[in-house]
Amino acid sequence: MSRIGKAPVSIPKGVKAAVNNGTLTVEGPLGKLEHKVHPSVALNVDAAASTIIVTRDGDGRLARSVHGLTRALAANMVEGVSKGFEKKLEIVGVGYLAAIQKNTLQLRVGFANELQVEIPAGLTVACPDQTHITIKGIDKQLVGQFAAEVRALRKPEPYKGKGIRYENEQVRRKAGKAVTK
């Protein structure tokens, strides 16, 4: 039995969860999320205990793997609509900066042209200063995906550490040519 899958997901106050035709719908103060559940897994919403319980129909390989996944996705949905998710990026480099213009994130990160990244619907992106980017949203996957796409535009390089990195990310630095002498 999956250790993650058998743990019930507690539903905080102010959050409503429902299962309808194999679709889990979670609604809270920050928004509403839906997820289509795999047919080998069943979800039960216990209103009295305010929990979501995930069960599987068999012990096949797919059913076992989807069991824990479904429970984790349900937990992320509940946390997203109640608290939300946030990723912070920082830009390191002389002359590197970020700004927001309407629904576009503008980045100057050492290329000849300024990079323009469209901000997806459902995300809130803010630049408290020119070297920090804050990405907030209720969908954990969407927040993480957008943060990874922005970071991939200019990954931190190992010699000087310039580029876009997650906040508090440790970049392994390499010694340059001068060390060989």
C-alpha positions in Angstrom: 0.0 0.0 0.0 1.3 3.4 -0.9 2.3 5.4 2.2 1.5 8.6 0.5 -1.7 7.3 -1.1 -3.3 5.9 2.1 -2.9 9.2 4.1 -6.1 11.3 4.0 -6.0 14.9 2.7 -7.4 17.2 5.3 -9.7 20.0 4.0 -9.3 23.3 5.9 -12.2 25.6 6.7 -13.4 27.7 3.7 -12.4 25.0 1.2 -15.0 22.9 -0.6 -14.2 19.6 -2.4 -16.4 17.5 -4.6 -16.0 14.5 -6.9 -18.3 14.4 -10.0 -17.9 12.0 -12.9 -14.3 11.2 -12.1 -13.3 14.9 -11.8 -12.1 16.4 -8.5 -13.2 20.0 -8.0 -11.6 22.0 -5.2 -12.8 25.6 -4.5 -11.4 27.9 -1.9 -10.8 31.6 -1.1 -8.1 32.0 -3.7 -9.9 30.2 -6.6 -11.1 27.0 -8.1 -9.1 24.0 -9.5 -10.2 20.8 -11.3 -8.4 17.6 -12.0 -9.6 14.5 -13.9 -8.9 11.4 -11.9 -7.5 8.2 -13.4 -10.1 5.4 -13.6 -8.1 3.0 -11.5 -8.3 5.3 -8.5 -11.4 6.4 -6.6 -11.8 9.5 -4.5 -14.2 9.9 -1.5 -14.9 13.2 0.0 -15.9 12.8 3.7 -17.7 16.0 4.6 -18.1 15.1 8.3 -14.3 14.5 8.8 -13.4 17.1 6.2 -11.0 14.8 4.4 -10.4 13.4 0.9 -9.6 9.7 0.9 -8.0 8.0 -2.1 -8.5 4.3 -2.8 -7.4 2.1 -5.7 -9.2 -0.7 -7.3 -6.4 -3.3 -7.6 -2.7 -3.9 -7.0 -1.5 -3.5 -10.6 1.6 -1.5 -11.3 -0.3 1.5 -12.8 -2.9 1.5 -10.0 -0.2 1.6 -7.4 1.7 4.4 -9.1 -1.4 6.5 -9.7 -2.6 6.1 -6.1 0.1 8.2 -4.5 0.2 10.6 -7.4 -3.5 11.3 -7.1 -3.3 11.9 -3.4 -0.4 14.3 -3.8 -2.2 16.2 -6.6 -5.3 16.5 -4.3 -3.2 17.8 -1.4 -1.6 20.3 -3.7 -5.0 21.5 -5.0 -6.3 22.0 -1.4 -3.1 23.9 -0.4 -3.2 26.0 -3.6 -6.8 27.2 -3.2 -6.3 27.9 0.6 -2.7 29.3 0.7 -1.4 29.5 -2.8 2.1 28.8 -4.1 5.1 31.1 -4.6 8.5 30.9 -6.3 11.1 33.6 -6.1 13.8 34.2 -8.7 16.8 36.4 -8.5 18.9 37.9 -11.3 22.7 38.1 -10.8 24.9 40.0 -13.2 26.0 43.6 -14.1 23.3 45.3 -16.1 20.9 42.3 -15.8 17.3 43.4 -14.9 13.7 42.5 -15.1 10.5 44.6 -15.5 6.8 43.9 -16.0 4.9 45.7 -18.8 1.2 44.8 -18.9 1.1 41.0 -19.3 4.7 40.6 -20.3 7.9 39.9 -18.3 10.8 41.8 -19.9 14.3 40.5 -19.2 17.7 42.1 -20.0 20.1 39.3 -19.3 23.1 39.9 -21.4 21.7 39.2 -24.9 21.6 41.7 -27.7 17.8 41.8 -27.5 15.5 42.2 -24.6 13.6 38.9 -23.9 9.8 39.2 -23.7 8.0 36.4 -21.8 4.2 36.2 -21.9 2.8 35.7 -18.3 0.2 32.8 -18.4 -3.3 33.3 -17.1 -3.8 32.3 -13.5 -0.3 33.6 -12.4 0.6 36.8 -10.7 4.2 38.0 -11.4 5.7 40.9 -9.6 9.2 42.6 -9.6 9.7 44.1 -6.2 13.0 45.5 -7.6 14.9 45.0 -10.8 16.8 41.9 -9.7 14.0 39.9 -8.1 11.0 38.2 -9.6 8.1 36.8 -7.5 5.7 34.3 -9.2 2.4 33.5 -7.3 -0.5 31.3 -8.2 -2.9 28.5 -7.0 -1.7 25.8 -9.4 1.6 24.4 -8.2 2.5 22.9 -11.5 1.9 26.1 -13.4 3.9 28.2 -10.9 6.9 25.8 -11.1 6.7 25.4 -14.8 6.8 29.2 -15.5 9.6 29.7 -13.0 11.6 26.9 -14.7 11.0 28.5 -18.1 12.1 31.9 -17.0 15.2 30.4 -15.3 16.0 28.4 -18.5 16.3 31.7 -20.5 19.7 32.4 -18.8 20.8 29.7 -16.4 23.5 30.6 -13.9 26.9 30.0 -15.4 29.5 28.3 -13.2 32.4 30.7 -13.6 31.0 34.1 -12.4 27.5 32.9 -11.3 25.7 35.3 -13.6 22.2 34.4 -14.7 18.7 33.8 -13.3 18.5 31.5 -10.3 16.0 30.5 -7.7 16.2 32.4 -4.4 18.8 30.7 -2.1 19.9 28.4 -4.9 23.5 27.4 -4.5 25.5 27.6 -7.8 28.6 25.5 -7.9 31.5 27.7 -9.0 34.4 26.5 -11.0 37.9 27.8 -10.8 39.1 29.6 -14.0 42.2 29.2 -16.0 44.3 31.1 -13.5 44.2 28.2 -11.1 46.4 26.0 -13.3 49.4 28.2 -13.0 
